[in-house]
Amino acid sequence: MPISIKEVIHDLGFDVFTLHDFNMLGILNGELAKITLKEKAIIITLDSDFLQLNKSLQKKSRIVYIKIHPRDPKKIRELLSNGLKKYTSKLNTPCKLIITEDDTTFDVIK
C-alpha cells in the first residue's frame, strides 16, 4: 500500500499503522492477520492473497481489498475514501470489502 494512502485513512478518523511503521515488511500474510486480530485492526491492502487466508483467519478478519490496475495512488485514495465513508459502520464485524473502479462488494464473513 502506498504510504500516501495512510493520510486518507487517518483523515477519516482511523488510527493507521503500516508494515513500514513497525519494520515488518515481508511478514507472512497469515502472521499479519493474526496480529490484526490481536490488535482489533482492519487489513487494508492491494494484495488479493488476503482474500485467500485460511478459513479460521477469514472467519475473524476484517479485510478491505482495493483492486485496481495500474496502481495509481491518486485513484486508490479516491476509491478508498469513498468506500470507507460508505462502509465504516459495517467494518466492526468480520468482513471483506472489495473496492474496484466499477463496483464495491461487502460480504459479512460467517
Number of C-alpha atoms within 10 A of each C-alpha: 16 13 13 12 18 16 12 18 19 12 11 12 8 14 10 16 13 15 13 11 10 8 9 11 10 9 10 9 14 16 11 16 22 15 12 17 17 9 9 13 20 20 18 20 17 19 13 13 11 22 16 11 15 10 10 8 17 20 15 18 27 26 23 26 23 24 20 16 11 8 13 10 15 10 14 25 19 13 20 21 16 13 21 18 11 11 13 11 9 15 19 13 14 19 21 22 22 22 22 17 13 8 10 17 12 16 11 13 14 9
